[in-house]
Amino acid sequence: MMKIINQNRYIQLYKIPVLIVCCIFYTSCEDFLEIDEPLGQIPHKEVYEDEATATAAVTTMYAKLRDEVLVTGTSFGMGALMGLYTDELEFYGNPWDPSLTFYYHQIVASDVGVESIWGKSYNLVYMSNAVLEGLETSDKLSTEFKQQLRGESLFIRALVHFYLTNLFGDIPYPKTTNYQINSEIEKMPVDLVYSAIQEDLTEAKSLLSNSYIMGERTRANSGAVSALLARVYLHLEQWQKAETESSEVIGNASLYTLETDLNNVFLKESHSAILQLKPQDPGANASEAATYIFDSPPPPFVALSNGMVENMDSNDLRKTQWVGEVTDGSQSWYYAYKYKQQFNTGTSMEYSIVFRLAEQYLIRAEARARQHNISGAQDDLNRIRQRAGLANTTATDTESLLEAILNERRFELFTEHGHRWFDIRRFGVADEVLEPIKSGWKITDLLLPIPESDLLMNPNLEPQNPGY
């Protein structure tokens, strides 16, 4: 039985007397929408009789992503954990910090960090399913309004499962809140998980418009769905589809353009942002700055690896504008300086970015290279290099272009939601990259273990991943 039905930490699937979801867990929905009556006091059915409470049920899912699930910019998000898992970050925190096992590749099936990733992710899946079911039975909301919320919920469910299958391999894909069904749920093979992801995203794209529902880019639109689809197709090695979806985003110049100034990329008004997560408190900023920035040695949690920084070209503007340095006079440490506002600034300046345009250029460059469209791949790669103050690529064939693209992704997307790990894994070079620098590395570390407690509660989740 998965952790989503563990009464100690998650909503019980057989007891839903109050509003879903999320506001039972969080009051952060109030940041998105203020309502008169506390959501936790509203019966579940009544949530979907009013646009305000139905909207709050959906926006709270974004708050979960922002604060604790997968793409959070905190210390337990993929940016930090999988950065430590690779050659991107060095660990300097407390020896009892759960992140330490990721850094040293000492993860076991009872690892609390892994349990947290799995449990909180499936909790969010449950929430998305509860919203979908509530919308389905509602006769008080307009069709257009329900389509918007349904599209966003499908998008979030697909996003969570994309990360989970890349972390754990074969996983369940629950589509109901029914206790009995979920208590006996089985794992699906990765290819079927991807089929379910594509099904959710295809429907979501048909339901969502090109415009942003709240003005700011803090709720999914069709562009965000295309951005995720492009990433999905890249992982599936469906190159033409990846190119098509990324081209759809890149071609929407009225909404998305590359910021010429690197200092503007992570601002809340960034024209390259496709989906952002808004901070909870007025005047607050993205969590990433507080997670990565430090102003005195030694680093309190993590620092960028010297190897990564040293491998950046000296003329790379990302090295001077996205990397900070702290020294004690004899030794230097480096930190990610993409987000620069650690504290409340009165008016929020930075939102956490989940998808941005530069990734779409790099996706299309790779998709084109793998289809042997050398000039097209070069053009896309050079757009990113030129903005970073670098000369055009010297790669002129498929193999050298793919190597250059992998390298460019390393320096463009560092500390952003685990890109480095997923890249070296899907390129098949994880062993080559990590074996020389990680004494605990094993080839079976390509997957995380399914939490031991979940296997004990639900034998249908067997077998455990190899190596655990």
Buried (B, 14 or more C-beta within 10 A) or exposed (E): BBBBBBEEEBBEBEEBEBBBBBBBBBBBBBBBBEBEEEBBEBEBEBBBBBBEBBBBBBBBBBBBBBBBBBBBBBBBBBBBBBBBBBBBBBBBBEEEBBBBBBBBBEBEBEBEBBBBBBBBBBBBBBBBBBBBBBBEEBEEBEEEBBBBBBBBBBBBBBBBBBBBBBBBBBBBBBBBBBBEEBBEBEBBEBEEBBBBBBBBBEBBBEBBEEEBBEEEBBBBBBBBBBBBBBBBBBBBEBBEBBBBBBBBBBEBEEBBEBBEEBEEBBBBEBBBBBBBBBBBEEEBBBBBBBBBBBEEBEBEBBBBBEEBBEBBBEEBBBBBBBBBBBEEEEEEBBBBBBBBBBEEEEEBBBBBBBBBBBBBBBBBBBBBBBBEBBEBBBBBBBBBBEBBBBEEBEBEEBEBBBBBBBBBBBBBBBBBBBBBBBBBBBBEEBBEBBEEEBEEBEEEBBBBBBBBBBBEBBEBBEEBBEEB
